[in-house]
Amino acid sequence: MSVEVNISEIEKLANILNSFCLSGNQKMSLLHDLGVEVREQTLDRFDIETDPEGKSWKKLADATSRYKNKICSGGILEREGFLKDTISVKVIDENSVFIRSPMHYAGFHQEGTSTIPARRFLGVCQNNISELANVMNRWISNHV
């Protein structure tokens, strides 16, 4: 399961980026740093148990909660920690970066199923844009 963050889709960041003449390698370096920030934002969601827009994840069903409490002590989407631990960043080209988890069940939690409610952990929202703009401004200050 992955979510592509295309810099051209985020108007504020794209306007900042377009005001500089960066080489392809520079853009890819910047996208990596932005991807690392999105990864950190994603990991934070496991702690605060909210989706990218700040909506709380649906609580576990009582039976699921009782079972889970017998085998582990993690949050709603944490058992052994594989999902959270495998979220990674991959720069695809000078315009996009993937934030993803290779776990086969990541999509079940992200999108939901007929029996599992969606508990979105991947994505970028307006609240994340200012943090990403700060990363971009720091990167540009250090590299241009």
Summary of the structure (lengths in Angstrom):
residues: 144
radius of gyration: 17.0
end to end distance: 34.1
largest distance: 56.2
contacts: 388
relative contact order: 0.23
helix: 51%
strand: 12%
